[in-house]
Structures are given as structure tokens and as C-alpha cells.
Amino acid sequence: MKRKLVLFLTLFLVGIGVITAQTRVRGTVVDEAGEPIIGASVLIKGTSGGTATNADGNFSLSAPENGILIISYLGYETQEVSVSANVRVVLIEGSKSLDELVVVGYGSGQKIGSITGSIVTVNSESIRNKASANVVDALQGRVPGVMIYTSSGEPSATSSIVVRGVGTLEGSSAPLYILDGIAVNSTTVLALNPNDLESVSVLKDASATSI
């Protein structure tokens, strides 16, 4: 009976020691300019415990005395700091950038180069090297399967574009123009300075009609 009591007291004291070996951490997370970062993730390494910074960039949590805190935020490099009563963390903007994405009307955002549809891109250098009144004329002869007709030589003349022939008898066969993610009409496209465009992409497979 005495042995059981001694064992119980020993385990009880060890448990108290484990519980008391915690540090109340109060900290602040800021950027390189000293501005508070709202919603930064503060996790205790090796556990699922953690918290997030408030509107002032402050956080508070209990962590093991010899623990490590992992502080992360989108667009910034993740940092690890030792647990202490007061912590101030300065996050540095990450040098890595997101891969370019192409968002199409019939699917989700995809990485450039992994698109299954037929897409041809004409870069700015090719457009500038060709003397043309507008960007539509600059595409003539550069995109296979795309026919461009101009009624006159005037800069404001409307150009007709047919992609792989006319696919409808009654509906419009005119292409859909998207400028920086916004649908525009052909007049807006013709008014653009070809030298101001970074690139022009033409989606010309059958799935383009679903847009």
C-alpha cells in the first residue's frame, strides 16, 4: 500500500512539473517597416497548438519553456524563434513569387504550359516589330488558323476576325476580347496602342466556345 502511495505521489509531482513547465508568451509580429501584421500564424513546433495575431499584430499563448514558435504569413518568409516571455518578430517579404496562371472560362486556374487547349501567344516584341495601325492588324499571319479581314486602310476601320472558320449559321462568330481579365469590345481593342501590350493570347480550340 505504501509503495502504491509513493508511486502515486511521484507521478503526481512529475505531472505538476510538466504542467508548470509552461511559459506565457506575449509577442508582436511586424513587417520590415514596423507595421503590425494582422492574422499571422503562430504555431508551437511539434504540436497542433497555436494562435494568430490580432489587429495590432500581438499574440499571447502558453508554450513549453524550451519550445520553438513558428511564425508564418502569406508572402513572407517563415521564421522560428525560441519561447520566451516577450517576443518580437520581424517578418521579411519572401523572394519567391507565384507562378503565372491562366484562368479559362471552362476550367480552373492552371499553370502556364499545362493548358490542354490550343493557345497561341504573340509577345510584345513581335507586335512592335511589325508596322501596323492596331494590335489586330499586328496579328495577321502570326496565328495559324486565325483569319483577319480589314475593310479599309483607315486606323479606325473595323477588322473582322475568324478563328478556324465560321462555326455558326445564325449566331455571332466574332471572338470574345478579354483585356486584363475584363471583357471589352473590338472598338476598345482597336483603340489600344500596340506598343502598350505585353502579349496577346489567342485561344482557338473547340472548347473556347464554352466561354
C-alpha positions as CSV (number, residue, x, y, z in Angstrom):
1,M,0.0,0.0,0.0
2,K,2.8,2.4,0.9
3,R,4.6,1.6,-2.4
4,K,1.4,2.4,-4.3
5,L,1.1,5.7,-2.4
6,V,4.7,6.6,-3.1
7,L,4.3,5.8,-6.8
8,F,1.2,7.8,-7.0
9,L,2.8,10.8,-5.3
10,T,5.8,10.6,-7.6
11,L,3.6,10.5,-10.7
12,F,1.6,13.4,-9.3
13,L,4.6,15.5,-8.7
14,V,6.0,14.7,-12.2
15,G,2.7,15.7,-13.7
16,I,2.7,19.0,-11.8
17,G,6.3,19.6,-13.1
18,V,5.2,19.0,-16.7
19,I,2.2,21.3,-16.3
20,T,4.2,24.1,-14.6
21,A,7.0,23.9,-17.3
22,Q,5.0,26.3,-19.4
23,T,5.8,29.9,-20.3
24,R,3.2,32.5,-21.1
25,V,4.4,34.1,-24.3
26,R,3.4,37.6,-25.3
27,G,4.7,38.8,-28.6
28,T,4.3,41.1,-31.6
29,V,4.7,40.3,-35.3
30,V,5.6,43.2,-37.6
31,D,7.0,43.7,-41.1
32,E,10.2,45.3,-42.1
33,A,8.6,48.8,-41.9
34,G,7.5,48.1,-38.4
35,E,3.8,47.8,-39.3
36,P,1.8,45.1,-37.5
37,I,0.9,42.0,-39.4
38,I,-2.7,41.0,-38.8
39,G,-3.6,37.3,-38.9
40,A,0.0,35.9,-38.9
41,S,0.1,32.3,-37.8
42,V,1.9,31.5,-34.6
43,L,2.3,27.7,-34.0
44,I,4.2,25.7,-31.4
45,K,6.6,23.4,-33.2
46,G,5.8,19.8,-32.9
47,T,2.2,20.4,-31.7
48,S,-1.1,21.5,-33.2
49,G,-1.4,24.3,-30.7
50,G,-1.1,27.9,-31.8
51,T,-2.8,31.2,-32.3
52,A,-2.9,34.2,-34.7
53,T,-2.0,37.8,-34.3
54,N,-4.7,40.4,-33.7
55,A,-5.3,43.8,-35.3
56,D,-2.3,45.2,-33.5
57,G,0.0,42.3,-34.5
58,N,0.0,41.0,-31.0
59,F,-0.5,37.4,-29.8
60,S,-0.5,35.5,-26.5
61,L,-0.3,31.8,-25.8
62,S,1.2,29.2,-23.4
63,A,4.2,27.2,-24.7
64,P,6.8,24.8,-23.2
65,E,9.9,26.6,-21.8
66,N,12.2,25.0,-24.3
67,G,9.8,25.1,-27.2
68,I,10.0,26.7,-30.6
69,L,7.5,29.1,-32.2
70,I,6.9,29.0,-35.9
71,I,5.6,32.3,-37.3
72,S,4.3,32.5,-40.9
73,Y,2.3,34.7,-43.1
74,L,1.4,34.7,-46.8
75,G,4.1,36.5,-48.8
76,Y,6.6,36.5,-46.0
77,E,9.4,34.1,-45.1
78,T,8.6,31.7,-42.2
79,Q,10.6,32.3,-39.0
80,E,11.3,30.1,-36.0
81,V,12.1,31.7,-32.6
82,S,12.7,30.3,-29.1
83,V,10.0,30.6,-26.5
84,S,10.4,33.5,-24.1
85,A,8.1,35.7,-22.1
86,N,8.3,38.6,-24.6
87,V,8.9,38.0,-28.3
88,R,9.1,40.5,-31.2
89,V,9.3,39.0,-34.7
90,V,10.1,40.9,-37.8
91,L,8.9,39.0,-40.9
92,I,10.8,39.6,-44.2
93,E,9.0,39.6,-47.5
94,G,9.6,36.4,-49.4
95,S,11.6,36.5,-52.6
96,K,9.6,33.7,-54.2
97,S,6.8,34.8,-56.5
98,L,3.7,32.8,-57.5
99,D,3.7,31.0,-60.8
100,E,1.8,32.7,-63.6
101,L,-1.7,31.3,-64.0
102,V,-4.1,31.3,-66.9
103,V,-7.8,31.3,-65.9
104,V,-10.1,30.0,-68.6
105,G,-13.9,30.1,-68.7
106,Y,-14.3,26.3,-68.9
107,G,-11.9,25.3,-66.0
108,S,-9.9,26.4,-63.1
109,G,-6.7,28.4,-62.9
110,Q,-3.8,26.5,-64.5
111,K,-0.1,26.9,-64.6
112,I,1.2,28.3,-67.9
113,G,2.4,25.4,-70.1
114,S,0.0,22.9,-68.6
115,I,-3.1,24.1,-70.5
116,T,-4.7,21.4,-72.6
117,G,-6.4,23.7,-75.0
118,S,-4.8,25.2,-78.2
119,I,-3.5,28.6,-77.3
120,V,-1.0,30.8,-79.2
121,T,0.7,33.7,-77.6
122,V,2.3,36.6,-79.6
123,N,4.7,38.6,-77.4
124,S,5.3,42.3,-77.4
125,E,8.5,42.2,-79.4
126,S,6.7,40.5,-82.3
127,I,4.0,43.1,-82.2
128,R,6.3,46.1,-82.1
129,N,8.5,44.8,-85.0
130,K,5.5,44.9,-87.4
131,A,4.3,48.3,-88.6
132,S,0.5,48.2,-88.0
133,A,-2.2,50.6,-87.1
134,N,-3.6,48.5,-84.3
135,V,-3.0,45.3,-82.5
136,V,-5.4,43.3,-84.6
137,D,-3.5,44.0,-87.8
138,A,-0.3,43.1,-86.0
139,L,-1.7,39.6,-85.5
140,Q,-2.1,39.0,-89.3
141,G,-0.1,36.0,-90.4
142,R,1.2,35.2,-86.9
143,V,-1.5,32.9,-85.5
144,P,-2.3,29.8,-87.5
145,G,-6.0,29.3,-88.1
146,V,-6.9,32.9,-87.5
147,M,-8.2,34.9,-90.5
148,I,-8.2,38.7,-90.2
149,Y,-10.0,40.9,-92.7
150,T,-9.9,44.7,-92.9
151,S,-12.5,46.7,-94.9
152,S,-10.1,49.7,-95.4
153,G,-6.7,51.0,-94.5
154,E,-8.1,53.6,-92.0
155,P,-6.7,53.2,-88.5
156,S,-10.3,53.2,-87.1
157,A,-11.6,50.7,-89.6
158,T,-13.2,47.6,-88.0
159,S,-11.4,44.3,-88.6
160,S,-13.2,41.0,-88.9
161,I,-11.5,38.1,-87.1
162,V,-12.5,34.5,-87.9
163,V,-10.9,31.7,-85.8
164,R,-10.8,28.4,-87.7
165,G,-13.8,29.3,-89.9
166,V,-17.4,30.2,-89.1
167,G,-18.9,27.8,-86.6
168,T,-22.4,29.2,-86.5
169,L,-25.1,30.0,-89.1
170,E,-27.2,32.5,-87.1
171,G,-25.1,33.4,-84.1
172,S,-22.1,35.8,-84.0
173,S,-18.8,34.4,-85.0
174,A,-16.9,37.4,-83.6
175,P,-14.2,36.5,-80.9
176,L,-14.5,37.4,-77.3
177,Y,-11.9,40.0,-76.3
178,I,-10.5,39.9,-72.7
179,L,-8.2,42.7,-71.6
180,D,-6.5,42.2,-68.3
181,G,-9.4,39.9,-67.2
182,I,-12.2,42.3,-68.4
183,A,-14.4,41.6,-71.4
184,V,-14.2,44.5,-73.9
185,N,-15.5,45.2,-77.4
186,S,-13.5,45.3,-80.6
187,T,-13.5,49.2,-80.7
188,T,-11.6,49.2,-77.4
189,V,-9.1,46.8,-78.7
190,L,-8.5,48.8,-81.9
191,A,-8.0,52.0,-79.8
192,L,-5.1,50.4,-77.9
193,N,-1.5,51.3,-78.7
194,P,0.1,48.1,-79.9
195,N,3.3,49.1,-78.1
196,D,1.5,49.1,-74.7
197,L,0.6,45.4,-74.9
198,E,2.8,42.8,-73.2
199,S,1.4,39.9,-75.1
200,V,-1.7,38.7,-77.0
201,S,-3.0,35.1,-76.5
202,V,-5.5,33.5,-78.8
203,L,-7.5,30.6,-77.6
204,K,-8.6,28.8,-80.7
205,D,-9.7,25.2,-79.9
206,A,-13.3,24.0,-79.9
207,S,-13.6,24.3,-76.1
208,A,-13.2,28.1,-76.4
209,T,-16.9,28.3,-77.4
210,S,-17.9,27.3,-73.8
211,I,-16.7,30.7,-72.6
